[in-house]
Every structure is written in structure tokens, then in C-alpha cells.
């Protein structure tokens, strides 16, 4: 993303659903990795 896009108020914030999905996937991966390494 460009600085102009970040400062532009008209540019929508990244969709919360995408962020939530990313967090969920990250947690699942973290759980799998911890399970694997333990």
C-alpha cells in the first residue's frame, strides 16, 4: 500500500472478516505447530 492510500480517508479499512479469518487460521496453525513440537 502507498502512503497516499494510507492517509486517504476515502480508502476503506481492510475488511474485518478477512482479519478475523486470518487470526483464526493463524491460531489453528499455531495449535498444530505446538501440538507437533510437544
C-alpha positions as YAML, in Angstrom:
chain: A
units: angstrom
residues:
- id: 1
  name: UNK
  ca: [0.00, 0.00, 0.00]
- id: 2
  name: UNK
  ca: [1.19, 3.50, -0.75]
- id: 3
  name: UNK
  ca: [1.44, 6.23, 1.86]
- id: 4
  name: UNK
  ca: [-1.20, 8.21, -0.03]
- id: 5
  name: UNK
  ca: [-3.64, 5.31, 0.22]
- id: 6
  name: UNK
  ca: [-2.99, 5.03, 3.97]
- id: 7
  name: UNK
  ca: [-3.61, 8.75, 4.52]
- id: 8
  name: UNK
  ca: [-6.63, 8.90, 2.22]
- id: 9
  name: UNK
  ca: [-9.78, 8.80, 4.42]
- id: 10
  name: UNK
  ca: [-11.84, 7.51, 1.50]
- id: 11
  name: UNK
  ca: [-9.84, 4.29, 1.32]
- id: 12
  name: UNK
  ca: [-11.76, 1.60, 3.28]
- id: 13
  name: UNK
  ca: [-10.06, -0.18, 6.14]
- id: 14
  name: UNK
  ca: [-9.11, -3.83, 5.45]
- id: 15
  name: UNK
  ca: [-12.22, -5.95, 5.89]
- id: 16
  name: UNK
  ca: [-12.58, -7.21, 9.49]
- id: 17
  name: UNK
  ca: [-13.83, -10.57, 8.22]
- id: 18
  name: UNK
  ca: [-10.55, -11.11, 6.40]
- id: 19
  name: UNK
  ca: [-8.61, -10.16, 9.53]
- id: 20
  name: UNK
  ca: [-10.71, -12.46, 11.71]
- id: 21
  name: UNK
  ca: [-10.27, -15.31, 9.25]
- id: 22
  name: UNK
  ca: [-6.51, -14.66, 9.21]
- id: 23
  name: UNK
  ca: [-6.38, -14.70, 13.01]
- id: 24
  name: UNK
  ca: [-8.40, -17.91, 13.14]
- id: 25
  name: UNK
  ca: [-6.12, -19.59, 10.60]
- id: 26
  name: UNK
  ca: [-3.06, -18.33, 12.47]
- id: 27
  name: UNK
  ca: [-4.39, -19.75, 15.73]
- id: 28
  name: UNK
  ca: [-5.16, -23.09, 14.10]
- id: 29
  name: UNK
  ca: [-1.67, -23.22, 12.59]
- id: 30
  name: UNK
  ca: [-0.17, -22.23, 15.94]
- id: 31
  name: UNK
  ca: [-2.12, -25.01, 17.65]
- id: 32
  name: UNK
  ca: [-0.99, -27.54, 15.05]
- id: 33
  name: UNK
  ca: [2.65, -26.47, 15.30]
- id: 34
  name: UNK
  ca: [2.59, -26.54, 19.11]
- id: 35
  name: UNK
  ca: [0.96, -29.96, 19.04]
- id: 36
  name: UNK
  ca: [3.60, -31.14, 16.59]
- id: 37
  name: UNK
  ca: [6.53, -29.81, 18.60]
- id: 38
  name: UNK
  ca: [5.33, -31.01, 22.01]
...
